[in-house]
Amino acid sequence: MAYAVFAHYRCAPADAATVRGALLKMREFTRAEPGNLAYEVHAEAGREGGFVLYEVYVDRAGFDAHAAAVYFDELIVGVVRPLLVERTVTFAEVL
């Protein structure tokens, strides 16, 4: 069963360019993963520093492989998360 992730991130406006750059690099790597079906990065309209990610993987194992990737640790854990003031992640099974 396909596995989806909805992530809402918010950082200070001063950090938005750094977070955006890391998320766009992450998109390049993630779309090349065999278990990834979609990885979309959105900037919230009218809310500088707000981002929404929509990700779909073939299954939970596909997501787990994604989260275990070296670039996930470097870009998300090392760059993005330390700059966030708010983070909400929802995991769902695609019907």
N, CA, C and O atoms as CSV, one atom per row, in Angstrom:
chain,resi,resn,atom,element,x,y,z
A,1,MET,N,N,0.842,-1.173,0.000
A,1,MET,CA,C,0.000,0.000,0.000
A,1,MET,C,C,0.893,1.244,0.000
A,1,MET,O,O,1.843,1.326,0.778
A,2,ALA,N,N,0.592,2.197,-0.858
A,2,ALA,CA,C,1.382,3.426,-0.941
A,2,ALA,C,C,1.308,4.188,0.381
A,2,ALA,O,O,0.309,4.138,1.098
A,3,TYR,N,N,2.386,4.886,0.675
A,3,TYR,CA,C,2.564,5.571,1.956
A,3,TYR,C,C,2.858,7.038,1.683
A,3,TYR,O,O,3.780,7.357,0.932
A,4,ALA,N,N,2.081,7.934,2.288
A,4,ALA,CA,C,2.225,9.365,2.028
A,4,ALA,C,C,2.690,10.111,3.271
A,4,ALA,O,O,2.443,9.701,4.405
A,5,VAL,N,N,3.368,11.215,3.012
A,5,VAL,CA,C,3.837,12.091,4.083
A,5,VAL,C,C,3.418,13.522,3.741
A,5,VAL,O,O,3.631,13.995,2.625
A,6,PHE,N,N,2.822,14.198,4.717
A,6,PHE,CA,C,2.473,15.605,4.611
A,6,PHE,C,C,3.271,16.323,5.695
A,6,PHE,O,O,3.040,16.095,6.882
A,7,ALA,N,N,4.191,17.175,5.307
A,7,ALA,CA,C,5.021,17.880,6.287
A,7,ALA,C,C,4.801,19.375,6.145
A,7,ALA,O,O,4.852,19.924,5.045
A,8,HIS,N,N,4.557,20.016,7.262
A,8,HIS,CA,C,4.399,21.470,7.323
A,8,HIS,C,C,5.562,22.014,8.140
A,8,HIS,O,O,5.727,21.675,9.312
A,9,TYR,N,N,6.356,22.851,7.513
A,9,TYR,CA,C,7.532,23.430,8.160
A,9,TYR,C,C,7.382,24.945,8.201
A,9,TYR,O,O,6.837,25.553,7.279
A,10,ARG,N,N,7.873,25.544,9.282
A,10,ARG,CA,C,7.932,26.993,9.347
A,10,ARG,C,C,9.251,27.393,9.986
A,10,ARG,O,O,9.638,26.877,11.035
A,11,CYS,N,N,9.925,28.316,9.334
A,11,CYS,CA,C,11.181,28.850,9.847
A,11,CYS,C,C,11.078,30.373,9.879
A,11,CYS,O,O,10.128,30.952,9.352
A,12,ALA,N,N,12.048,31.002,10.493
A,12,ALA,CA,C,12.085,32.462,10.488
A,12,ALA,C,C,12.290,32.938,9.053
A,12,ALA,O,O,13.003,32.286,8.289
A,13,PRO,N,N,11.688,34.053,8.671
A,13,PRO,CA,C,11.878,34.567,7.311
A,13,PRO,C,C,13.349,34.701,6.920
A,13,PRO,O,O,13.697,34.501,5.756
A,14,ALA,N,N,14.200,35.031,7.862
A,14,ALA,CA,C,15.633,35.177,7.566
A,14,ALA,C,C,16.275,33.854,7.156
A,14,ALA,O,O,17.311,33.851,6.492
A,15,ASP,N,N,15.665,32.723,7.548
A,15,ASP,CA,C,16.212,31.400,7.226
A,15,ASP,C,C,15.526,30.743,6.030
A,15,ASP,O,O,15.895,29.637,5.635
A,16,ALA,N,N,14.539,31.411,5.456
A,16,ALA,CA,C,13.731,30.805,4.393
A,16,ALA,C,C,14.553,30.395,3.176
A,16,ALA,O,O,14.306,29.328,2.613
A,17,ALA,N,N,15.501,31.189,2.760
A,17,ALA,CA,C,16.297,30.848,1.573
A,17,ALA,C,C,17.143,29.601,1.820
A,17,ALA,O,O,17.306,28.776,0.922
A,18,THR,N,N,17.676,29.461,3.016
A,18,THR,CA,C,18.482,28.283,3.352
A,18,THR,C,C,17.619,27.026,3.371
A,18,THR,O,O,18.002,25.995,2.818
A,19,VAL,N,N,16.458,27.116,4.007
A,19,VAL,CA,C,15.546,25.973,4.075
A,19,VAL,C,C,15.060,25.613,2.677
A,19,VAL,O,O,15.038,24.438,2.312
A,20,ARG,N,N,14.675,26.603,1.901
A,20,ARG,CA,C,14.216,26.361,0.526
A,20,ARG,C,C,15.296,25.636,-0.284
A,20,ARG,O,O,15.004,24.653,-0.966
A,21,GLY,N,N,16.511,26.107,-0.214
A,21,GLY,CA,C,17.602,25.485,-0.957
A,21,GLY,C,C,17.823,24.037,-0.560
A,21,GLY,O,O,18.022,23.177,-1.419
A,22,ALA,N,N,17.788,23.763,0.732
A,22,ALA,CA,C,17.979,22.387,1.207
A,22,ALA,C,C,16.825,21.496,0.757
A,22,ALA,O,O,17.049,20.353,0.360
A,23,LEU,N,N,15.593,22.005,0.813
A,23,LEU,CA,C,14.440,21.211,0.388
A,23,LEU,C,C,14.477,20.918,-1.111
A,23,LEU,O,O,14.098,19.827,-1.537
A,24,LEU,N,N,14.924,21.868,-1.902
A,24,LEU,CA,C,15.013,21.637,-3.344
A,24,LEU,C,C,16.112,20.636,-3.685
A,24,LEU,O,O,15.955,19.841,-4.611
A,25,LYS,N,N,17.219,20.665,-2.950
A,25,LYS,CA,C,18.258,19.639,-3.132
A,25,LYS,C,C,17.714,18.277,-2.727
A,25,LYS,O,O,17.960,17.272,-3.393
A,26,MET,N,N,16.978,18.260,-1.634
A,26,MET,CA,C,16.384,17.011,-1.160
A,26,MET,C,C,15.431,16.442,-2.198
A,26,MET,O,O,15.375,15.228,-2.397
A,27,ARG,N,N,14.688,17.308,-2.852
A,27,ARG,CA,C,13.756,16.868,-3.894
A,27,ARG,C,C,14.490,16.139,-5.016
A,27,ARG,O,O,14.018,15.111,-5.503
A,28,GLU,N,N,15.638,16.664,-5.425
A,28,GLU,CA,C,16.413,16.012,-6.486
A,28,GLU,C,C,16.817,14.601,-6.096
A,28,GLU,O,O,16.645,13.662,-6.873
A,29,PHE,N,N,17.348,14.454,-4.902
A,29,PHE,CA,C,17.783,13.135,-4.430
A,29,PHE,C,C,16.597,12.186,-4.272
A,29,PHE,O,O,16.655,11.033,-4.699
A,30,THR,N,N,15.533,12.675,-3.661
A,30,THR,CA,C,14.390,11.822,-3.336
A,30,THR,C,C,13.688,11.308,-4.576
A,30,THR,O,O,13.294,10.142,-4.623
A,31,ARG,N,N,13.524,12.146,-5.571
A,31,ARG,CA,C,12.834,11.704,-6.790
A,31,ARG,C,C,13.589,10.596,-7.517
A,31,ARG,O,O,13.008,9.889,-8.341
A,32,ALA,N,N,14.872,10.440,-7.220
A,32,ALA,CA,C,15.671,9.373,-7.836
A,32,ALA,C,C,15.611,8.059,-7.043
A,32,ALA,O,O,16.125,7.039,-7.502
A,33,GLU,N,N,14.997,8.076,-5.876
A,33,GLU,CA,C,14.902,6.860,-5.061
A,33,GLU,C,C,13.935,5.865,-5.706
A,33,GLU,O,O,12.887,6.267,-6.213
A,34,PRO,N,N,14.271,4.576,-5.694
A,34,PRO,CA,C,13.370,3.591,-6.287
A,34,PRO,C,C,12.022,3.484,-5.578
A,34,PRO,O,O,11.031,3.106,-6.202
A,35,GLY,N,N,11.968,3.807,-4.296
A,35,GLY,CA,C,10.719,3.698,-3.548
A,35,GLY,C,C,9.878,4.957,-3.555
A,35,GLY,O,O,8.808,4.978,-2.946
A,36,ASN,N,N,10.328,6.011,-4.226
A,36,ASN,CA,C,9.595,7.277,-4.238
A,36,ASN,C,C,8.700,7.392,-5.455
A,36,ASN,O,O,9.123,7.118,-6.578
A,37,LEU,N,N,7.459,7.800,-5.227
A,37,LEU,CA,C,6.504,8.037,-6.318
A,37,LEU,C,C,6.275,9.521,-6.569
A,37,LEU,O,O,5.957,9.921,-7.689
A,38,ALA,N,N,6.435,10.344,-5.527
A,38,ALA,CA,C,6.238,11.790,-5.662
A,38,ALA,C,C,6.912,12.502,-4.505
A,38,ALA,O,O,6.950,11.998,-3.382
A,39,TYR,N,N,7.444,13.682,-4.795
A,39,TYR,CA,C,8.032,14.528,-3.753
A,39,TYR,C,C,7.864,15.962,-4.225
A,39,TYR,O,O,8.578,16.421,-5.117
A,40,GLU,N,N,6.921,16.661,-3.624
A,40,GLU,CA,C,6.605,18.031,-4.017
A,40,GLU,C,C,6.919,18.980,-2.869
A,40,GLU,O,O,6.569,18.714,-1.719
A,41,VAL,N,N,7.574,20.075,-3.183
A,41,VAL,CA,C,7.904,21.104,-2.210
A,41,VAL,C,C,7.099,22.354,-2.558
A,41,VAL,O,O,7.120,22.813,-3.700
A,42,HIS,N,N,6.398,22.894,-1.583
A,42,HIS,CA,C,5.583,24.086,-1.792
A,42,HIS,C,C,5.988,25.166,-0.798
A,42,HIS,O,O,6.282,24.869,0.360
A,43,ALA,N,N,6.005,26.405,-1.243
A,43,ALA,CA,C,6.160,27.546,-0.352
A,43,ALA,C,C,4.756,28.067,-0.076
A,43,ALA,O,O,3.973,28.272,-1.003
A,44,GLU,N,N,4.438,28.281,1.190
A,44,GLU,CA,C,3.110,28.773,1.530
A,44,GLU,C,C,2.916,30.181,0.991
A,44,GLU,O,O,3.759,31.053,1.201
A,45,ALA,N,N,1.820,30.399,0.304
A,45,ALA,CA,C,1.501,31.720,-0.231
A,45,ALA,C,C,1.187,32.661,0.923
A,45,ALA,O,O,0.377,32.346,1.794
A,46,GLY,N,N,1.829,33.804,0.920
A,46,GLY,CA,C,1.556,34.808,1.927
A,46,GLY,C,C,2.151,34.535,3.296
A,46,GLY,O,O,1.824,35.229,4.258
A,47,ARG,N,N,3.017,33.537,3.403
A,47,ARG,CA,C,3.628,33.207,4.696
A,47,ARG,C,C,5.101,32.885,4.481
A,47,ARG,O,O,5.476,31.724,4.318
A,48,GLU,N,N,5.925,33.920,4.483
A,48,GLU,CA,C,7.353,33.711,4.260
A,48,GLU,C,C,7.917,32.810,5.355
A,48,GLU,O,O,7.695,33.031,6.546
A,49,GLY,N,N,8.644,31.797,4.920
A,49,GLY,CA,C,9.203,30.826,5.854
A,49,GLY,C,C,8.309,29.618,6.059
A,49,GLY,O,O,8.655,28.724,6.831
A,50,GLY,N,N,7.166,29.569,5.385
A,50,GLY,CA,C,6.259,28.426,5.486
A,50,GLY,C,C,6.424,27.513,4.281
A,50,GLY,O,O,6.431,27.971,3.139
A,51,PHE,N,N,6.556,26.229,4.542
A,51,PHE,CA,C,6.732,25.232,3.476
A,51,PHE,C,C,5.828,24.040,3.743
A,51,PHE,O,O,5.564,23.689,4.893
A,52,VAL,N,N,5.358,23.425,2.668
A,52,VAL,CA,C,4.556,22.212,2.753
A,52,VAL,C,C,5.174,21.197,1.813
A,52,VAL,O,O,5.430,21.493,0.646
A,53,LEU,N,N,5.413,19.992,2.328
A,53,LEU,CA,C,5.942,18.909,1.502
A,53,LEU,C,C,4.881,17.835,1.375
A,53,LEU,O,O,4.194,17.502,2.341
A,54,TYR,N,N,4.755,17.299,0.173
A,54,TYR,CA,C,3.867,16.171,-0.089
A,54,TYR,C,C,4.726,15.095,-0.714
A,54,TYR,O,O,5.319,15.291,-1.775
A,55,GLU,N,N,4.787,13.947,-0.040
A,55,GLU,CA,C,5.638,12.847,-0.490
A,55,GLU,C,C,4.821,11.571,-0.582
A,55,GLU,O,O,3.943,11.336,0.249
A,56,VAL,N,N,5.100,10.742,-1.582
A,56,VAL,CA,C,4.447,9.446,-1.696
A,56,VAL,C,C,5.513,8.410,-2.005
A,56,VAL,O,O,6.374,8.608,-2.863
A,57,TYR,N,N,5.434,7.300,-1.284
A,57,TYR,CA,C,6.369,6.191,-1.448
A,57,TYR,C,C,5.580,4.927,-1.766
A,57,TYR,O,O,4.395,4.834,-1.443
A,58,VAL,N,N,6.228,3.962,-2.393
A,58,VAL,CA,C,5.525,2.739,-2.769
A,58,VAL,C,C,4.969,2.020,-1.548
A,58,VAL,O,O,3.940,1.351,-1.635
A,59,ASP,N,N,5.641,2.153,-0.416
A,59,ASP,CA,C,5.191,1.550,0.830
A,59,ASP,C,C,5.991,2.144,1.988
A,59,ASP,O,O,6.842,3.010,1.781
A,60,ARG,N,N,5.719,1.684,3.185
A,60,ARG,CA,C,6.421,2.200,4.370
A,60,ARG,C,C,7.919,1.940,4.279
A,60,ARG,O,O,8.720,2.767,4.714
A,61,ALA,N,N,8.297,0.805,3.720
A,61,ALA,CA,C,9.722,0.490,3.568
A,61,ALA,C,C,10.413,1.502,2.655
A,61,ALA,O,O,11.577,1.839,2.873
A,62,GLY,N,N,9.710,1.983,1.644
A,62,GLY,CA,C,10.260,3.009,0.762
A,62,GLY,C,C,10.541,4.290,1.518
A,62,GLY,O,O,11.570,4.932,1.305
A,63,PHE,N,N,9.620,4.666,2.412
A,63,PHE,CA,C,9.848,5.849,3.230
A,63,PHE,C,C,10.994,5.626,4.206
A,63,PHE,O,O,11.829,6.509,4.401
A,64,ASP,N,N,11.036,4.448,4.818
A,64,ASP,CA,C,12.104,4.149,5.776
A,64,ASP,C,C,13.477,4.221,5.105
A,64,ASP,O,O,14.434,4.710,5.705
A,65,ALA,N,N,13.577,3.740,3.868
A,65,ALA,CA,C,14.838,3.827,3.119
A,65,ALA,C,C,15.182,5.297,2.863
A,65,ALA,O,O,16.343,5.693,2.961
A,66,HIS,N,N,14.193,6.082,2.542
A,66,HIS,CA,C,14.383,7.521,2.325
A,66,HIS,C,C,14.927,8.183,3.592
A,66,HIS,O,O,15.899,8.937,3.532
A,67,ALA,N,N,14.312,7.906,4.719
A,67,ALA,CA,C,14.720,8.519,5.983
A,67,ALA,C,C,16.098,8.046,6.443
A,67,ALA,O,O,16.739,8.709,7.258
A,68,ALA,N,N,16.555,6.908,5.929
A,68,ALA,CA,C,17.870,6.370,6.301
A,68,ALA,C,C,18.985,6.843,5.366
A,68,ALA,O,O,20.156,6.544,5.600
A,69,ALA,N,N,18.632,7.574,4.316
A,69,ALA,CA,C,19.628,8.022,3.334
A,69,ALA,C,C,20.572,9.058,3.933
A,69,ALA,O,O,20.172,9.863,4.774
A,70,VAL,N,N,21.812,9.031,3.497
A,70,VAL,CA,C,22.823,9.972,3.975
A,70,VAL,C,C,22.393,11.413,3.723
A,70,VAL,O,O,22.579,12.269,4.588
A,71,TYR,N,N,21.827,11.693,2.563
A,71,TYR,CA,C,21.422,13.063,2.235
A,71,TYR,C,C,20.248,13.527,3.086
A,71,TYR,O,O,20.102,14.728,3.312
A,72,PHE,N,N,19.404,12.611,3.565
A,72,PHE,CA,C,18.329,12.988,4.496
A,72,PHE,C,C,18.950,13.513,5.783
A,72,PHE,O,O,18.543,14.550,6.308
A,73,ASP,N,N,19.931,12.788,6.277
A,73,ASP,CA,C,20.612,13.204,7.500
A,73,ASP,C,C,21.324,14.542,7.305
A,73,ASP,O,O,21.269,15.411,8.175
A,74,GLU,N,N,21.984,14.702,6.174
A,74,GLU,CA,C,22.726,15.938,5.908
A,74,GLU,C,C,21.798,17.138,5.719
A,74,GLU,O,O,22.007,18.190,6.322
A,75,LEU,N,N,20.771,16.976,4.878
A,75,LEU,CA,C,19.926,18.116,4.515
A,75,LEU,C,C,18.769,18.369,5.475
A,75,LEU,O,O,18.545,19.507,5.887
A,76,ILE,N,N,18.039,17.331,5.830
A,76,ILE,CA,C,16.860,17.524,6.684
A,76,ILE,C,C,17.263,17.621,8.156
A,76,ILE,O,O,16.921,18.586,8.839
A,77,VAL,N,N,17.990,16.616,8.635
A,77,VAL,CA,C,18.382,16.607,10.042
A,77,VAL,C,C,19.436,17.679,10.332
A,77,VAL,O,O,19.388,18.344,11.367
A,78,GLY,N,N,20.385,17.836,9.411
A,78,GLY,CA,C,21.493,18.753,9.663
A,78,GLY,C,C,21.241,20.210,9.324
A,78,GLY,O,O,21.791,21.094,9.982
A,79,VAL,N,N,20.416,20.486,8.305
A,79,VAL,CA,C,20.198,21.869,7.866
A,79,VAL,C,C,18.789,22.361,8.205
A,79,VAL,O,O,18.630,23.384,8.870
A,80,VAL,N,N,17.778,21.640,7.752
A,80,VAL,CA,C,16.403,22.136,7.856
A,80,VAL,C,C,15.890,22.137,9.297
A,80,VAL,O,O,15.490,23.185,9.805
A,81,ARG,N,N,15.896,21.001,9.950
A,81,ARG,CA,C,15.275,20.910,11.286
A,81,ARG,C,C,15.827,21.913,12.297
A,81,ARG,O,O,15.045,22.480,13.060
A,82,PRO,N,N,17.139,22.158,12.339
A,82,PRO,CA,C,17.627,23.139,13.325
A,82,PRO,C,C,17.089,24.556,13.098
A,82,PRO,O,O,17.091,25.371,14.021
A,83,LEU,N,N,16.630,24.853,11.885
A,83,LEU,CA,C,16.136,26.197,11.576
A,83,LEU,C,C,14.627,26.348,11.752
A,83,LEU,O,O,14.095,27.451,11.628
A,84,LEU,N,N,13.945,25.259,12.037
A,84,LEU,CA,C,12.488,25.303,12.127
A,84,LEU,C,C,12.016,25.814,13.483
A,84,LEU,O,O,12.593,25.507,14.526
A,85,VAL,N,N,10.951,26.602,13.432
A,85,VAL,CA,C,10.285,27.030,14.655
A,85,VAL,C,C,8.986,26.252,14.852
A,85,VAL,O,O,8.385,26.269,15.926
A,86,GLU,N,N,8.571,25.569,13.785
A,86,GLU,CA,C,7.360,24.752,13.845
A,86,GLU,C,C,7.488,23.625,12.830
A,86,GLU,O,O,7.962,23.832,11.713
A,87,ARG,N,N,7.061,22.433,13.228
A,87,ARG,CA,C,7.131,21.265,12.335
A,87,ARG,C,C,5.988,20.320,12.675
A,87,ARG,O,O,5.845,19.889,13.819
A,88,THR,N,N,5.178,20.003,11.672
A,88,THR,CA,C,4.106,19.036,11.832
A,88,THR,C,C,4.201,18.038,10.687
A,88,THR,O,O,4.283,18.432,9.524
A,89,VAL,N,N,4.191,16.750,11.009
A,89,VAL,CA,C,4.291,15.713,9.984
A,89,VAL,C,C,3.147,14.737,10.179
A,89,VAL,O,O,2.903,14.262,11.288
A,90,THR,N,N,2.443,14.440,9.083
A,90,THR,CA,C,1.365,13.469,9.101
A,90,THR,C,C,1.707,12.355,8.130
A,90,THR,O,O,2.093,12.608,6.989
A,91,PHE,N,N,1.562,11.123,8.592
A,91,PHE,CA,C,1.804,9.946,7.753
A,91,PHE,C,C,0.454,9.314,7.437
A,91,PHE,O,O,-0.420,9.235,8.300
A,92,ALA,N,N,0.287,8.861,6.190
A,92,ALA,CA,C,-1.005,8.301,5.785
A,92,ALA,C,C,-0.813,7.172,4.794
A,92,ALA,O,O,0.168,7.149,4.051
A,93,GLU,N,N,-1.739,6.244,4.782
A,93,GLU,CA,C,-1.775,5.206,3.765
A,93,GLU,C,C,-2.702,5.681,2.651
A,93,GLU,O,O,-3.812,6.145,2.913
A,94,VAL,N,N,-2.247,5.563,1.424
A,94,VAL,CA,C,-3.036,6.010,0.288
A,94,VAL,C,C,-4.126,4.980,0.007
A,94,VAL,O,O,-3.838,3.790,-0.123
A,95,LEU,N,N,-5.362,5.427,-0.086
A,95,LEU,CA,C,-6.500,4.522,-0.338
A,95,LEU,C,C,-6.695,4.307,-1.816
A,95,LEU,O,O,-7.601,3.578,-2.219
